[in-house]
Amino acid sequence: MAKVVVAGGGAAGMMAAVRAAERGHDVTLLEQNEKLGKKVYITGKGRCNLTNGCDTEDIFAQFQSNPRFLYSSIYTFDNYRVMDFFKEHGLKLKEERGGRIFPVSDHASDVIRTLSQYLKQLRVEVCLQTKLISVKTKDGRVTEAEAIAYPGKEKKTWPVDGLILAGGGCSYPQTGSDGNQFALCQKLGHTVTPLRPALVPFNTKEDYIPQMMGLSLKNVTLTIFDGKKRLYEEFGEMLFTHFGVSGPLVLSASSKVRECTPQRPLTAQIDLKPALDQEKLDRRLQRMISEGANKQFKNLLSGLLPAKMLPVVISLSGIDPEKKGNAITKEERAGLLKLLKAFPFTITGTRGFAEAIITKGGISVKEVDPSTMESKIIQGLYFAGEMLDIDALTGGFNLQAAWSTGYLAGECV
Ligand SMILES: Cc1cc2nc3c(=O)[nH]c(=O)nc-3n(C[C@H](O)[C@H](O)[C@H](O)COP(=O)(O)OP(=O)(O)OC[C@H]3O[C@@H](n4cnc5c(N)ncnc54)[C@H](O)[C@@H]3O)c2cc1C
């Protein structure tokens, strides 16, 4: 029986502790918060989209960084085994749109309760308000974990045969995933690839974007360019906010495009009418204009666009709002058509970690054995979850990676 410490009581750490204890090890789970799984509570808007019901081989395409690194862990504990695990421990599950799996209760707390109860049953020692602060090694092997226990701030040490680090990324730091374990890993000789927010809204440049704050667009196509190069194009839903844009299309775009700044921005356009090609939309505009020949331009477009967008489109079209329909020129109509098919804006950056669903970057996977999750640098040191340089799109895939890497680390420690 080995002495195992798991640092981080999130999704990956809880699963790692479960598996290590199932294998008969003496396991201590350290969590700096006052409770386990604080981030899991807020996943899936409090409902926890804990995995996806897709074919297992389709999971890898959802990962934007290092999908091959995950082959062993995901095939060891795949999405169907995750579902079986939770069902066997009394949690009923259901599948929703896009294969998203949720607890039938719609309560993320039930996912945590299921894991907490099983940890208790397995006699895992859970130390809350206890933060790992240093790791000792000897001859390239991990030997001791040192933590600080709040509120008295007393220090505690554990001699260890195995240490699993599962401190999460940097996003939503108020949940405890504040990136503090990266410094520990760097001290141990590990490389941390550049960290940046992903699945995160964009800041935009133009003043007219916040004017449409609160407006959600459904069935539009968002395209993002780096100069002339098309980086992203997808159909779906997005939202205007007081700082820029958000919503499903924008979040997935943020995981796929390069980093941008006000000095190195990206340009974007929205096809507001993707179901109509240029010709069809032009015919529709001609009809609207001829039917409203005596109406002012500002009153012509109401059937075509949401009310919040009308003043912006009218202003950007450059057409005098008082102008009568029958006075609108062919060139003006062409300009309007272009605006509807390619409504433009500029992306100057992303929002910060506080608003990012996940973190891109992390422990370089080159230094981790994908078939065990063990460090290639320090023996007995393992990694699990979002602190690794892996990140997926939404749909339950990030939690799947946490369960799978946690399980494999617990299996191999
Ligand atoms: C708003 C939001 C919604 C999301 N919704 C979904 C979803 O529906 N489906 C999905 O698949 N993914 C979702 N995600 C992503 C998912 O929550 C994460 O990818 C996942 O929780 C990562 O698990 P983890 O165990 O690696 O890290 P975390 O769950 O972040 O856990 C890390 C834990 O380690 C603790 N810790 C850190 N340092 C120390 C230390 N030194 N000592 C002791 N403890 C420490 C932290 O307090 C924390 O509890 C969502 C994320 C957010 C922010």
The ligand as a Tripos MOL2 file, in Angstrom:
@<TRIPOS>MOLECULE
LIG
   53    58     1     0     0
SMALL
NO_CHARGES

@<TRIPOS>ATOM
      1 C1        -18.4340   28.6170  -15.6250 C.3       1 LIG1
      2 C2        -17.8440   27.3080  -16.0840 C.ar      1 LIG1
      3 C3        -18.6770   26.3380  -16.6110 C.ar      1 LIG1
      4 C4        -18.1330   25.1240  -17.0550 C.ar      1 LIG1
      5 N1        -18.9930   24.1810  -17.5380 N.ar      1 LIG1
      6 C5        -18.4760   22.9910  -17.9610 C.ar      1 LIG1
      7 C6        -19.3500   21.9570  -18.3910 C.ar      1 LIG1
      8 O1        -20.5760   22.0630  -18.2730 O.2       1 LIG1
      9 N2        -18.7760   20.8220  -18.8810 N.ar      1 LIG1
     10 C7        -17.4140   20.6430  -18.9330 C.ar      1 LIG1
     11 O2        -16.9590   19.6040  -19.4080 O.2       1 LIG1
     12 N3        -16.5730   21.5960  -18.4710 N.ar      1 LIG1
     13 C8        -17.0660   22.7430  -17.9720 C.ar      1 LIG1
     14 N4        -16.2120   23.6900  -17.4850 N.ar      1 LIG1
     15 C9        -14.7610   23.3770  -17.4160 C.3       1 LIG1
     16 C10       -14.4850   22.4290  -16.2430 C.3       1 LIG1
     17 O3        -15.1240   22.9230  -15.0850 O.3       1 LIG1
     18 C11       -12.9870   22.2830  -15.9680 C.3       1 LIG1
     19 O4        -12.3300   21.9440  -17.1440 O.3       1 LIG1
     20 C12       -12.7600   21.2240  -14.8960 C.3       1 LIG1
     21 O5        -13.3990   21.5830  -13.6890 O.3       1 LIG1
     22 C13       -11.2720   21.0060  -14.6530 C.3       1 LIG1
     23 O6        -11.1240   20.1000  -13.5890 O.3       1 LIG1
     24 P1         -9.8070   20.1100  -12.6860 P.3       1 LIG1
     25 O7        -10.0630   19.1280  -11.6060 O.co2     1 LIG1
     26 O8         -8.6310   19.9610  -13.5420 O.co2     1 LIG1
     27 O9         -9.7510   21.5520  -12.0850 O.3       1 LIG1
     28 P2        -10.7370   22.2850  -11.0810 P.3       1 LIG1
     29 O10       -12.0970   21.7100  -11.1790 O.co2     1 LIG1
     30 O11       -10.5440   23.7190  -11.3510 O.co2     1 LIG1
     31 O12       -10.1720   21.9090   -9.6440 O.3       1 LIG1
     32 C14        -8.9240   22.3030   -9.1780 C.3       1 LIG1
     33 C15        -8.9770   22.3130   -7.6670 C.3       1 LIG1
     34 O13        -7.6700   22.3940   -7.1340 O.3       1 LIG1
     35 C16        -7.6930   23.2190   -5.9930 C.3       1 LIG1
     36 N5         -6.3160   23.6800   -5.7640 N.ar      1 LIG1
     37 C17        -5.5710   24.4760   -6.5590 C.ar      1 LIG1
     38 N6         -4.3440   24.6370   -6.0480 N.ar      1 LIG1
     39 C18        -4.3120   23.9190   -4.8930 C.ar      1 LIG1
     40 C19        -3.3020   23.6820   -3.9180 C.ar      1 LIG1
     41 N7         -2.0820   24.2190   -4.0360 N.pl3     1 LIG1
     42 N8         -3.6160   22.9030   -2.8700 N.ar      1 LIG1
     43 C20        -4.8510   22.3570   -2.7180 C.ar      1 LIG1
     44 N9         -5.8310   22.5480   -3.6060 N.ar      1 LIG1
     45 C21        -5.5650   23.3120   -4.7070 C.ar      1 LIG1
     46 C22        -8.6620   24.3010   -6.3550 C.3       1 LIG1
     47 O14        -9.1710   24.9570   -5.2220 O.3       1 LIG1
     48 C23        -9.7250   23.5080   -7.1260 C.3       1 LIG1
     49 O15       -10.7550   23.0660   -6.2810 O.3       1 LIG1
     50 C24       -16.7310   24.8880  -16.9860 C.ar      1 LIG1
     51 C25       -15.9120   25.8620  -16.4240 C.ar      1 LIG1
     52 C26       -16.4550   27.0630  -15.9620 C.ar      1 LIG1
     53 C27       -15.5450   28.0840  -15.3470 C.3       1 LIG1
@<TRIPOS>BOND
     1     1     2 1
     2     2     3 ar
     3     2    52 ar
     4     3     4 ar
     5     4     5 ar
     6     4    50 ar
     7     5     6 ar
     8     6     7 ar
     9     6    13 1
    10     7     8 2
    11     7     9 ar
    12     9    10 ar
    13    10    11 2
    14    10    12 ar
    15    12    13 ar
    16    13    14 ar
    17    14    15 1
    18    14    50 ar
    19    15    16 1
    20    16    17 1
    21    16    18 1
    22    18    19 1
    23    18    20 1
    24    20    21 1
    25    20    22 1
    26    22    23 1
    27    23    24 1
    28    24    25 2
    29    24    26 1
    30    24    27 1
    31    27    28 1
    32    28    29 2
    33    28    30 1
    34    28    31 1
    35    31    32 1
    36    32    33 1
    37    33    34 1
    38    33    48 1
    39    34    35 1
    40    35    36 1
    41    35    46 1
    42    36    37 ar
    43    36    45 ar
    44    37    38 ar
    45    38    39 ar
    46    39    40 ar
    47    39    45 ar
    48    40    41 1
    49    40    42 ar
    50    42    43 ar
    51    43    44 ar
    52    44    45 ar
    53    46    47 1
    54    46    48 1
    55    48    49 1
    56    50    51 ar
    57    51    52 ar
    58    52    53 1
@<TRIPOS>SUBSTRUCTURE
     1 LIG1         1 GROUP 0 **** ****
